[in-house]
Amino acid sequence: MAELVTGHAGKAHATAEQAAGLNAGILGLDDYVLNVHDKLKITVVSANKVTIGTGELVMQGRHVSQGTPEDLIVTNGSQGQKRNDLIVCRYAKGSQNIESAKLVVVRGTPTTGTPTDPAVNTTSPLDGGTTYDMPLYRIPLDGITIGTPVALFNVLKPMSDVWDSLTQTDVTTLISGNYGTVKGYRSGPMVTLRIDWKSSASGSWNNGTFGTLPEGWRPPMDLNFSYGGRDGANQKIINVNANGTMTYTNQGGTQGTNAFGMTVSYAL
């Protein structure tokens, strides 16, 4: 039977299950830390204590808030043995269907070999599970020493980031000189550049410089693009470098001084 959830019914009628179903339907059928506060940042305090910072998370549609930092005790390790512990956010449904969530350290099994993660509860409350664990960190122990914690969660980006990734910027002149221009636009992480150059260096292997791209337009590594002129003339490699410099290099044979232009695209 259909029921209006977001509406006045004259009585209490909206349930936690309905709210969780809405969250899971919008955010996804997974577990996420939200991009606010400390994002549950972990700090190793001592050989048997860590602190989990503030943050918000959604596990299987259930929203859990960590309003203040919390200390957790890790069982001391043993000399000559290794162990993996997990810090999890544990959802539980108890008697009278009372639901709760808390941070828990799940202790692993000591070994002289390669340690493995301990088992956690994986039946989703969306599927009727009464205990569910969202892994947050792996805590490796080597002897009595706590190693570097390993984050096991995804940070869910806000809708504003999604909007930015879909929005195309205006065309902007990025490089302007006596011999031409380089213009560009961005759509999310994708950059498209249009090169219009009035002349070209002659000589089989000569090179030339366009200029330097501003920060925010530079690729994460050096990129090369091939340009082929008419009738085999002006064969060039266009170089767009991680430091922002843009150059071209002639590729042998007969090279003229003709104008040239091309479009290149790459991801940031």
C-alpha positions as CSV (number, residue, x, y, z in Angstrom):
1,M,0.0,0.0,0.0
2,A,1.4,3.4,-0.9
3,E,2.0,5.9,1.9
4,L,2.9,9.6,1.8
5,V,6.0,9.9,3.9
6,T,6.9,13.6,3.4
7,G,3.5,15.0,4.4
8,H,1.2,15.6,7.4
9,A,-0.8,12.6,8.5
10,G,-2.1,13.8,11.8
11,K,0.1,11.3,13.7
12,A,3.7,10.1,13.9
13,H,4.2,8.0,10.8
14,A,7.7,8.6,9.2
15,T,10.0,5.8,10.2
16,A,13.8,5.4,10.4
17,E,13.6,2.6,7.8
18,Q,11.9,5.0,5.4
19,A,14.6,7.7,6.0
20,A,17.3,5.1,5.5
21,G,15.7,3.9,2.3
22,L,15.6,7.4,1.0
23,N,19.3,8.0,1.9
24,A,20.4,4.8,0.3
25,G,18.4,5.5,-2.8
26,I,20.0,8.9,-3.3
27,L,23.5,8.3,-2.0
28,G,23.9,4.7,-3.0
29,L,23.8,1.2,-1.5
30,D,27.2,1.5,0.2
31,D,29.0,3.2,3.1
32,Y,30.4,6.7,3.0
33,V,32.1,9.3,5.1
34,L,30.7,12.7,4.3
35,N,33.0,15.6,3.3
36,V,32.5,17.7,6.5
37,H,34.2,18.3,9.8
38,D,37.3,16.1,10.4
39,K,36.0,13.3,8.2
40,L,36.7,10.9,11.1
41,K,40.4,11.6,10.9
42,I,42.5,9.1,13.0
43,T,45.3,10.1,15.3
44,V,47.6,7.6,17.0
45,V,48.0,8.7,20.6
46,S,50.1,5.8,22.1
47,A,50.9,2.1,21.6
48,N,47.3,1.3,22.6
49,K,45.2,4.3,22.0
50,V,43.9,6.2,18.9
51,T,41.5,9.1,18.6
52,I,38.8,9.4,15.9
53,G,37.9,12.9,15.0
54,T,34.5,14.4,14.3
55,G,32.5,13.6,11.2
56,E,29.4,12.3,9.6
57,L,28.9,9.0,7.8
58,V,26.1,7.1,6.1
59,M,26.1,3.3,6.3
60,Q,23.5,1.4,4.4
61,G,21.3,4.6,4.5
62,R,21.7,5.1,8.2
63,H,23.2,8.5,9.2
64,V,25.7,8.4,12.1
65,S,27.1,11.6,13.6
66,Q,30.4,11.8,15.4
67,G,30.0,15.1,17.2
68,T,33.1,15.1,19.4
69,P,36.5,13.2,19.1
70,E,36.5,9.8,20.7
71,D,39.4,7.8,22.1
72,L,39.5,4.0,21.4
73,I,41.7,1.5,23.1
74,V,43.7,-1.0,21.0
75,T,44.7,-4.2,22.8
76,N,48.5,-4.3,23.2
77,G,50.5,-6.3,20.6
78,S,52.8,-9.1,21.4
79,Q,56.6,-9.3,20.8
80,G,57.4,-11.3,17.6
81,Q,53.8,-11.3,16.4
82,K,51.8,-9.3,13.9
83,R,48.1,-8.4,14.0
84,N,45.5,-6.5,12.0
85,D,42.7,-4.8,14.0
86,L,39.8,-3.0,12.4
87,I,38.0,0.1,13.7
88,V,34.4,-0.1,12.6
89,C,31.2,1.8,13.1
90,R,28.8,-0.8,14.3
91,Y,25.1,-0.6,13.8
92,A,22.9,-2.7,16.0
93,K,19.2,-3.3,16.4
94,G,18.3,-4.6,19.9
95,S,15.2,-5.5,21.8
96,Q,12.1,-3.5,21.0
97,N,13.8,-2.6,17.7
98,I,16.0,0.0,19.4
99,E,18.8,1.0,17.0
100,S,22.2,2.3,17.9
101,A,25.6,3.0,16.5
102,K,29.1,3.1,18.1
103,L,32.8,2.9,17.2
104,V,34.3,-0.5,17.9
105,V,37.8,-2.0,17.7
106,V,37.6,-5.5,16.2
107,R,40.7,-7.4,17.3
108,G,42.5,-9.6,14.8
109,T,44.4,-12.8,15.3
110,P,48.1,-12.6,16.1
111,T,50.4,-14.5,13.8
112,T,54.1,-14.8,13.0
113,G,53.2,-14.7,9.3
114,T,51.1,-12.3,7.3
115,P,48.2,-11.0,9.3
116,T,44.7,-10.9,7.9
117,D,41.8,-8.6,8.8
118,P,39.3,-10.0,11.3
119,A,35.7,-10.9,10.2
120,V,33.0,-8.2,10.5
121,N,29.3,-8.2,10.3
122,T,28.2,-7.7,6.7
123,T,24.4,-8.3,6.5
124,S,22.9,-4.9,5.7
125,P,20.1,-3.6,7.8
126,L,18.3,-2.9,4.5
127,D,18.2,-6.7,4.1
128,G,17.1,-7.3,7.7
129,G,20.5,-7.5,9.4
130,T,20.5,-6.6,13.1
131,T,24.3,-6.0,13.3
132,Y,26.3,-4.4,10.6
133,D,29.9,-3.1,10.6
134,M,31.3,-0.3,8.4
135,P,35.1,-0.6,8.4
136,L,36.8,2.7,8.9
137,Y,40.5,1.9,9.5
138,R,42.9,-1.0,9.5
139,I,45.4,-0.8,12.5
140,P,48.5,-2.9,11.7
141,L,50.5,-4.0,14.8
142,D,54.0,-5.3,14.5
143,G,55.1,-6.5,17.9
144,I,54.1,-3.8,20.4
145,T,54.2,-1.1,17.8
146,I,51.2,0.4,16.1
147,G,51.8,1.0,12.4
148,T,50.3,3.7,10.1
149,P,46.5,3.3,10.1
150,V,45.0,2.6,6.7
151,A,41.7,4.3,5.8
152,L,39.1,1.8,4.4
153,F,36.2,4.2,3.6
154,N,35.2,6.4,0.7
155,V,34.5,10.1,1.2
156,L,31.3,11.1,-0.6
157,K,31.7,14.4,-2.5
158,P,28.9,16.9,-2.2
159,M,26.5,17.8,-5.0
160,S,28.3,21.0,-5.6
161,D,31.4,19.1,-6.7
162,V,29.2,17.0,-9.1
163,W,27.8,20.2,-10.5
164,D,31.3,21.7,-11.0
165,S,32.3,18.4,-12.8
166,L,29.4,18.9,-15.3
167,T,29.6,22.6,-15.8
168,Q,31.6,24.0,-18.8
169,T,33.6,27.2,-18.3
170,D,33.7,30.0,-20.8
171,V,36.5,30.1,-23.4
172,T,39.5,31.8,-21.9
173,T,42.7,33.2,-23.6
174,L,45.4,31.4,-21.7
175,I,48.5,32.4,-23.8
176,S,48.7,35.4,-26.0
177,G,51.8,36.5,-27.9
178,N,53.1,38.1,-31.1
179,Y,52.7,34.8,-33.0
180,G,49.3,33.7,-31.8
181,T,47.1,32.5,-29.0
182,V,46.2,29.4,-27.0
183,K,42.6,29.5,-25.8
184,G,40.8,26.9,-23.6
185,Y,37.8,25.8,-21.7
186,R,37.2,23.3,-19.0
187,S,34.4,20.8,-18.3
188,G,35.0,19.2,-15.0
189,P,38.5,17.6,-15.1
190,M,38.7,17.8,-18.9
191,V,40.6,20.6,-20.6
192,T,40.3,21.5,-24.3
193,L,42.9,23.9,-25.8
194,R,42.8,25.6,-29.2
195,I,46.2,26.6,-30.6
196,D,46.3,29.2,-33.4
197,W,49.9,30.1,-34.4
198,K,50.8,32.5,-37.2
199,S,54.2,31.0,-38.1
200,S,56.4,28.1,-37.5
201,A,60.1,27.6,-37.0
202,S,61.8,26.1,-40.1
203,G,64.5,23.5,-40.0
204,S,64.0,19.7,-39.7
205,W,64.3,19.5,-35.9
206,N,63.8,23.1,-34.7
207,N,61.5,23.9,-32.0
208,G,59.4,26.8,-30.7
209,T,57.6,28.0,-27.5
210,F,54.0,29.0,-27.1
211,G,54.2,30.1,-23.5
212,T,53.1,28.9,-20.1
213,L,49.6,27.8,-19.0
214,P,48.3,29.2,-15.7
215,E,47.9,26.9,-12.8
216,G,44.6,25.0,-12.9
217,W,45.1,24.2,-16.6
218,R,48.3,22.1,-16.4
219,P,48.2,18.3,-16.9
220,P,49.5,16.0,-14.2
221,M,52.3,14.8,-16.4
222,D,54.0,15.8,-19.7
223,L,51.8,15.2,-22.7
224,N,52.7,15.0,-26.4
225,F,50.3,15.5,-29.4
226,S,51.1,14.9,-33.0
227,Y,50.4,17.6,-35.7
228,G,50.5,16.9,-39.4
229,G,50.5,19.7,-41.9
230,R,49.3,19.7,-45.5
231,D,51.2,17.5,-48.0
232,G,53.4,16.2,-45.2
233,A,54.9,19.6,-44.4
234,N,55.1,21.0,-40.8
235,Q,55.1,17.6,-39.0
236,K,55.3,18.5,-35.3
237,I,55.0,17.2,-31.8
238,I,53.0,19.6,-29.5
239,N,54.3,19.4,-25.9
240,V,52.0,20.3,-23.0
241,N,54.1,19.9,-19.9
242,A,53.2,19.4,-16.2
243,N,55.0,22.7,-15.3
244,G,52.7,24.5,-17.7
245,T,55.1,25.2,-20.5
246,M,53.9,24.6,-24.1
247,T,56.3,24.0,-26.9
248,Y,56.5,22.3,-30.3
249,T,59.3,20.3,-32.0
250,N,59.6,19.7,-35.7
251,Q,59.8,16.1,-36.7
252,G,62.4,16.0,-39.5
253,G,62.1,16.4,-43.2
254,T,61.1,19.6,-44.9
255,Q,59.6,22.1,-42.6
256,G,58.0,25.4,-43.6
257,T,57.2,28.5,-41.7
258,N,53.4,28.3,-42.3
259,A,50.8,29.1,-39.8
260,F,49.2,26.2,-38.0
261,G,46.5,25.4,-35.6
262,M,45.1,22.4,-33.7
263,T,42.9,21.3,-30.8
264,V,44.1,19.1,-27.9
265,S,42.2,17.7,-24.9
266,Y,43.4,16.1,-21.7
267,A,42.3,15.3,-18.2
268,L,43.6,17.2,-15.1
